[in-house]
Amino acid sequence: MKNILKLAFFAFPFIIFAQGVDSKTFVNSIDLKGNPENVWNAITDFSTMSLWDGNIVDVRCKDGLAKNNHCKVIVGTGKIFDVHIIELIEGKSYTIRYKLSSGNVYIKRSLASEVALQLTETVWYAGISKRTFEKYKGEDYANILQNRMVDFKKYLEEDLAKAE
Protein backbone atom coordinates (compact mmCIF):
# COMPACT_ATOMS: atom_id res chain seq x y z
CA MET A 1 0.00 0.00 0.00
CA LYS A 2 2.90 2.35 0.82
CA ASN A 3 4.37 1.80 -2.63
CA ILE A 4 1.07 2.60 -4.31
CA LEU A 5 0.80 5.84 -2.33
CA LYS A 6 4.38 6.79 -3.25
CA LEU A 7 3.69 6.04 -6.89
CA ALA A 8 0.47 8.03 -6.81
CA PHE A 9 2.27 10.93 -5.10
CA PHE A 10 4.87 11.11 -7.88
CA ALA A 11 2.52 10.30 -10.77
CA PHE A 12 -0.25 12.71 -9.78
CA PRO A 13 1.63 15.91 -10.80
CA PHE A 14 2.46 14.38 -14.19
CA ILE A 15 -1.15 13.43 -14.78
CA ILE A 16 -2.30 16.94 -13.84
CA PHE A 17 0.43 18.49 -16.00
CA ALA A 18 -0.56 16.36 -18.98
CA GLN A 19 -4.17 17.52 -18.65
CA GLY A 20 -2.96 21.14 -18.77
CA VAL A 21 -1.00 20.77 -22.00
CA ASP A 22 -2.81 22.75 -24.60
CA SER A 23 -2.69 23.16 -28.33
CA LYS A 24 -4.26 25.55 -30.79
CA THR A 25 -4.45 25.15 -34.56
CA PHE A 26 -5.47 27.63 -37.23
CA VAL A 27 -5.71 26.90 -40.96
CA ASN A 28 -6.44 29.33 -43.74
CA SER A 29 -6.21 28.88 -47.52
CA ILE A 30 -6.50 31.30 -50.38
CA ASP A 31 -6.70 30.83 -54.14
CA LEU A 32 -4.09 32.75 -56.08
CA LYS A 33 -3.38 33.76 -59.65
CA GLY A 34 0.05 33.41 -61.17
CA ASN A 35 2.41 30.55 -61.61
CA PRO A 36 3.55 28.42 -58.67
CA GLU A 37 7.19 29.45 -59.05
CA ASN A 38 6.39 33.15 -58.63
CA VAL A 39 4.19 32.47 -55.61
CA TRP A 40 6.87 30.24 -54.06
CA ASN A 41 9.46 32.97 -54.59
CA ALA A 42 7.15 35.51 -52.93
CA ILE A 43 6.48 33.43 -49.80
CA THR A 44 10.17 32.56 -49.43
CA ASP A 45 11.61 36.03 -50.08
CA PHE A 46 12.12 37.01 -46.47
CA SER A 47 13.32 40.50 -47.45
CA THR A 48 9.79 41.39 -48.64
CA MET A 49 7.80 39.61 -45.93
CA SER A 50 7.13 42.86 -44.07
CA LEU A 51 5.25 44.13 -47.15
CA TRP A 52 2.44 41.60 -46.65
CA ASP A 53 2.70 40.61 -42.99
CA GLY A 54 1.84 43.69 -40.94
CA ASN A 55 3.31 42.18 -37.77
CA ILE A 56 6.81 41.74 -39.22
CA VAL A 57 9.31 44.59 -39.27
CA ASP A 58 12.32 42.65 -40.55
CA VAL A 59 13.52 39.10 -41.18
CA ARG A 60 17.21 38.25 -41.26
CA CYS A 61 18.29 34.87 -42.54
CA LYS A 62 21.99 34.64 -43.12
CA ASP A 63 21.73 31.64 -45.44
CA GLY A 64 18.20 32.24 -46.79
CA LEU A 65 15.61 29.50 -46.84
CA ALA A 66 17.31 26.24 -45.88
CA LYS A 67 16.33 23.38 -43.61
CA ASN A 68 17.74 23.76 -40.09
CA ASN A 69 18.59 27.40 -40.74
CA HIS A 70 17.96 29.90 -37.96
CA CYS A 71 16.60 33.36 -38.72
CA LYS A 72 15.89 36.44 -36.64
CA VAL A 73 12.44 37.96 -36.96
CA ILE A 74 11.69 41.40 -35.56
CA VAL A 75 8.00 42.06 -34.91
CA GLY A 76 6.10 45.31 -34.46
CA THR A 77 6.45 45.25 -30.68
CA GLY A 78 10.24 45.25 -31.07
CA LYS A 79 10.57 41.68 -29.84
CA ILE A 80 13.09 39.52 -31.69
CA PHE A 81 12.32 35.84 -32.26
CA ASP A 82 14.80 33.15 -33.22
CA VAL A 83 12.97 31.23 -35.94
CA HIS A 84 14.10 27.73 -36.90
CA ILE A 85 13.25 26.32 -40.33
CA ILE A 86 12.42 22.73 -39.46
CA GLU A 87 11.06 21.45 -42.77
CA LEU A 88 11.54 22.41 -46.39
CA ILE A 89 10.10 20.78 -49.49
CA GLU A 90 11.39 22.95 -52.31
CA GLY A 91 8.61 24.59 -54.30
CA LYS A 92 5.89 23.07 -52.09
CA SER A 93 6.13 23.92 -48.39
CA TYR A 94 8.20 25.03 -45.46
CA THR A 95 7.63 24.91 -41.72
CA ILE A 96 9.14 27.22 -39.14
CA ARG A 97 9.15 27.04 -35.36
CA TYR A 98 9.77 29.62 -32.70
CA LYS A 99 9.53 29.49 -28.94
CA LEU A 100 7.26 31.35 -26.61
CA SER A 101 7.70 31.27 -22.83
CA SER A 102 5.82 27.99 -22.36
CA GLY A 103 5.59 26.38 -25.78
CA ASN A 104 6.32 26.52 -29.49
CA VAL A 105 4.55 28.15 -32.41
CA TYR A 106 4.74 26.40 -35.78
CA ILE A 107 3.87 27.97 -39.12
CA LYS A 108 3.59 25.86 -42.25
CA ARG A 109 3.11 27.53 -45.61
CA SER A 110 2.29 25.20 -48.48
CA LEU A 111 1.39 25.52 -52.14
CA ALA A 112 -0.88 23.18 -54.03
CA SER A 113 -2.14 23.45 -57.57
CA GLU A 114 -4.65 20.63 -57.91
CA VAL A 115 -7.63 22.65 -59.18
CA ALA A 116 -6.36 26.20 -58.66
CA LEU A 117 -3.14 27.52 -57.20
CA GLN A 118 -3.74 27.59 -53.46
CA LEU A 119 -1.63 28.83 -50.59
CA THR A 120 -2.41 27.30 -47.21
CA GLU A 121 -1.01 28.58 -43.95
CA THR A 122 -1.33 26.35 -40.92
CA VAL A 123 -0.35 27.78 -37.55
CA TRP A 124 -0.32 25.70 -34.42
CA TYR A 125 0.82 26.17 -30.88
CA ALA A 126 1.95 23.36 -28.64
CA GLY A 127 2.61 24.22 -25.06
CA ILE A 128 1.50 24.28 -21.48
CA SER A 129 -1.06 27.06 -21.72
CA LYS A 130 -3.06 28.56 -24.55
CA ARG A 131 -3.02 31.79 -22.55
CA THR A 132 0.64 32.15 -23.46
CA PHE A 133 -0.28 31.99 -27.13
CA GLU A 134 -3.09 34.50 -26.65
CA LYS A 135 -0.78 36.82 -24.69
CA TYR A 136 1.62 37.00 -27.64
CA LYS A 137 -0.81 36.64 -30.56
CA GLY A 138 -4.11 37.99 -29.29
CA GLU A 139 -7.42 36.26 -28.76
CA ASP A 140 -8.59 36.62 -32.36
CA TYR A 141 -5.67 34.99 -34.15
CA ALA A 142 -7.93 33.34 -36.75
CA ASN A 143 -8.86 36.81 -38.01
CA ILE A 144 -5.21 37.91 -37.99
CA LEU A 145 -4.27 34.87 -40.06
CA GLN A 146 -7.09 35.50 -42.53
CA ASN A 147 -6.02 39.15 -42.92
CA ARG A 148 -2.41 38.10 -43.49
CA MET A 149 -3.48 35.77 -46.30
CA VAL A 150 -5.59 38.52 -47.93
CA ASP A 151 -2.67 40.94 -47.61
CA PHE A 152 -0.37 38.39 -49.25
CA LYS A 153 -2.81 38.01 -52.15
CA LYS A 154 -2.95 41.81 -52.61
CA TYR A 155 0.84 42.00 -52.47
CA LEU A 156 1.16 39.25 -55.07
CA GLU A 157 -1.41 40.85 -57.40
CA GLU A 158 0.35 44.23 -57.15
CA ASP A 159 3.69 42.55 -57.83
CA LEU A 160 2.23 40.78 -60.90
CA ALA A 161 0.71 44.04 -62.17
CA LYS A 162 4.12 45.76 -61.94
CA ALA A 163 5.73 42.93 -63.90
CA GLU A 164 3.23 43.28 -66.79
C-alpha positions in Angstrom: 0.0 0.0 0.0 2.9 2.3 0.8 4.4 1.8 -2.6 1.1 2.6 -4.3 0.8 5.8 -2.3 4.4 6.8 -3.2 3.7 6.0 -6.9 0.5 8.0 -6.8 2.3 10.9 -5.1 4.9 11.1 -7.9 2.5 10.3 -10.8 -0.3 12.7 -9.8 1.6 15.9 -10.8 2.5 14.4 -14.2 -1.2 13.4 -14.8 -2.3 16.9 -13.8 0.4 18.5 -16.0 -0.6 16.4 -19.0 -4.2 17.5 -18.6 -3.0 21.1 -18.8 -1.0 20.8 -22.0 -2.8 22.8 -24.6 -2.7 23.2 -28.3 -4.3 25.5 -30.8 -4.5 25.2 -34.6 -5.5 27.6 -37.2 -5.7 26.9 -41.0 -6.4 29.3 -43.7 -6.2 28.9 -47.5 -6.5 31.3 -50.4 -6.7 30.8 -54.1 -4.1 32.8 -56.1 -3.4 33.8 -59.7 0.0 33.4 -61.2 2.4 30.6 -61.6 3.5 28.4 -58.7 7.2 29.4 -59.1 6.4 33.2 -58.6 4.2 32.5 -55.6 6.9 30.2 -54.1 9.5 33.0 -54.6 7.1 35.5 -52.9 6.5 33.4 -49.8 10.2 32.6 -49.4 11.6 36.0 -50.1 12.1 37.0 -46.5 13.3 40.5 -47.4 9.8 41.4 -48.6 7.8 39.6 -45.9 7.1 42.9 -44.1 5.3 44.1 -47.1 2.4 41.6 -46.7 2.7 40.6 -43.0 1.8 43.7 -40.9 3.3 42.2 -37.8 6.8 41.7 -39.2 9.3 44.6 -39.3 12.3 42.6 -40.6 13.5 39.1 -41.2 17.2 38.3 -41.3 18.3 34.9 -42.5 22.0 34.6 -43.1 21.7 31.6 -45.4 18.2 32.2 -46.8 15.6 29.5 -46.8 17.3 26.2 -45.9 16.3 23.4 -43.6 17.7 23.8 -40.1 18.6 27.4 -40.7 18.0 29.9 -38.0 16.6 33.4 -38.7 15.9 36.4 -36.6 12.4 38.0 -37.0 11.7 41.4 -35.6 8.0 42.1 -34.9 6.1 45.3 -34.5 6.4 45.3 -30.7 10.2 45.3 -31.1 10.6 41.7 -29.8 13.1 39.5 -31.7 12.3 35.8 -32.3 14.8 33.2 -33.2 13.0 31.2 -35.9 14.1 27.7 -36.9 13.2 26.3 -40.3 12.4 22.7 -39.5 11.1 21.4 -42.8 11.5 22.4 -46.4 10.1 20.8 -49.5 11.4 23.0 -52.3 8.6 24.6 -54.3 5.9 23.1 -52.1 6.1 23.9 -48.4 8.2 25.0 -45.5 7.6 24.9 -41.7 9.1 27.2 -39.1 9.2 27.0 -35.4 9.8 29.6 -32.7 9.5 29.5 -28.9 7.3 31.4 -26.6 7.7 31.3 -22.8 5.8 28.0 -22.4 5.6 26.4 -25.8 6.3 26.5 -29.5 4.6 28.2 -32.4 4.7 26.4 -35.8 3.9 28.0 -39.1 3.6 25.9 -42.2 3.1 27.5 -45.6 2.3 25.2 -48.5 1.4 25.5 -52.1 -0.9 23.2 -54.0 -2.1 23.4 -57.6 -4.7 20.6 -57.9 -7.6 22.7 -59.2 -6.4 26.2 -58.7 -3.1 27.5 -57.2 -3.7 27.6 -53.5 -1.6 28.8 -50.6 -2.4 27.3 -47.2 -1.0 28.6 -43.9 -1.3 26.4 -40.9 -0.3 27.8 -37.6 -0.3 25.7 -34.4 0.8 26.2 -30.9 2.0 23.4 -28.6 2.6 24.2 -25.1 1.5 24.3 -21.5 -1.1 27.1 -21.7 -3.1 28.6 -24.6 -3.0 31.8 -22.5 0.6 32.2 -23.5 -0.3 32.0 -27.1 -3.1 34.5 -26.6 -0.8 36.8 -24.7 1.6 37.0 -27.6 -0.8 36.6 -30.6 -4.1 38.0 -29.3 -7.4 36.3 -28.8 -8.6 36.6 -32.4 -5.7 35.0 -34.2 -7.9 33.3 -36.8 -8.9 36.8 -38.0 -5.2 37.9 -38.0 -4.3 34.9 -40.1 -7.1 35.5 -42.5 -6.0 39.1 -42.9 -2.4 38.1 -43.5 -3.5 35.8 -46.3 -5.6 38.5 -47.9 -2.7 40.9 -47.6 -0.4 38.4 -49.3 -2.8 38.0 -52.1 -3.0 41.8 -52.6 0.8 42.0 -52.5 1.2 39.2 -55.1 -1.4 40.8 -57.4 0.4 44.2 -57.1 3.7 42.6 -57.8 2.2 40.8 -60.9 0.7 44.0 -62.2 4.1 45.8 -61.9 5.7 42.9 -63.9 3.2 43.3 -66.8 
